């Protein structure tokens, strides 16, 4: 599990970079979100990575599934009224949700879009900006998580075939070109889609992910 998570984070460094560049080209990235929310997510990732290095993941997988189902339901029910939306400037929910998102993302090996898109939507951002800004935050999550699992692998003196720390090199080389290409396709698709439809589809996607993790829970 640790090898899977560490490798996934390393792959998504490149995936999220391509995604951010494409979203930014379409003016869908609000970099102020990184300063006011993303920094707390990264701090949560640091804490979560340390925690994940010493833990068994079964209970967290179940917890993650429940949270993802909840966020998926929220996105499918929330209305997208861009002209009436004003992002919530309060720092308290940003700190709480940021730490929570990063802490849960780290053991799961995800870059936070599953958590941060619905959270940013709740904080008052339109869905298109939520997806683009979550991709930007995802870069910092993946970089922090990758370094954390690389170093923790050295700390525990792991000796895994074709791996450095908890990062598998063949999987990294194989998946980076594919995921980077699809990230560009996905970012351009979101830009062209109806925003309410994109929000609903992301909610459905979260339900699919939650179901996959429920399946993993019963097979760990």
Rosetta blueprint (number, residue, H / E / L):
1 X L
2 X H
3 X H
4 X H
5 X H
6 X H
7 X H
8 X H
9 X H
10 X H
11 X H
12 X H
13 X H
14 X H
15 X H
16 X H
17 X H
18 X H
19 X H
20 X H
21 X H
22 X H
23 X H
24 X H
25 X H
26 X L
27 X L
28 X L
29 X L
30 X L
31 X L
32 X H
33 X H
34 X H
35 X H
36 X H
37 X H
38 X H
39 X H
40 X H
41 X H
42 X H
43 X H
44 X H
45 X H
46 X H
47 X H
48 X H
49 X H
50 X H
51 X H
52 X H
53 X H
54 X L
55 X L
56 X L
57 X L
58 X H
59 X H
60 X H
61 X H
62 X H
63 X H
64 X H
65 X H
66 X H
67 X H
68 X H
69 X H
70 X H
71 X H
72 X H
73 X H
74 X H
75 X H
76 X H
77 X H
78 X L
79 X L
80 X L
81 X L
82 X H
83 X H
84 X H
85 X L
86 X L
87 X L
88 X L
89 X L
90 X L
91 X H
92 X H
93 X H
94 X H
95 X H
96 X H
97 X H
98 X H
99 X H
100 X H
101 X H
102 X H
103 X H
104 X H
105 X H
106 X H
107 X H
108 X H
109 X L
110 X L
111 X L
112 X L
113 X H
114 X H
115 X H
116 X H
117 X H
118 X H
119 X H
120 X H
121 X H
122 X H
123 X L
124 X L
125 X L
126 X L
127 X H
128 X H
129 X H
130 X H
131 X H
132 X H
133 X H
134 X H
135 X H
136 X H
137 X H
138 X H
139 X H
140 X H
141 X H
142 X H
143 X H
144 X H
145 X H
146 X H
147 X H
148 X H
149 X H
150 X H
151 X H
152 X H
153 X H
154 X H
155 X H
156 X L
157 X L
158 X L
159 X L
160 X L
161 X L
162 X L
163 X E
164 X E
165 X L
166 X L
167 X E
168 X E
169 X H
170 X H
171 X H
172 X H
173 X H
174 X H
175 X H
176 X H
177 X H
178 X H
179 X H
180 X H
181 X H
182 X H
183 X H
184 X H
185 X H
186 X H
187 X H
188 X H
189 X H
190 X H
191 X H
192 X H
193 X L
194 X L
195 X H
196 X H
197 X H
198 X H
199 X H
200 X H
201 X H
202 X H
203 X H
204 X H
205 X H
206 X H
207 X H
208 X H
209 X H
210 X H
211 X H
212 X H
213 X H
214 X H
215 X H
216 X H
217 X H
218 X L
219 X L
220 X L
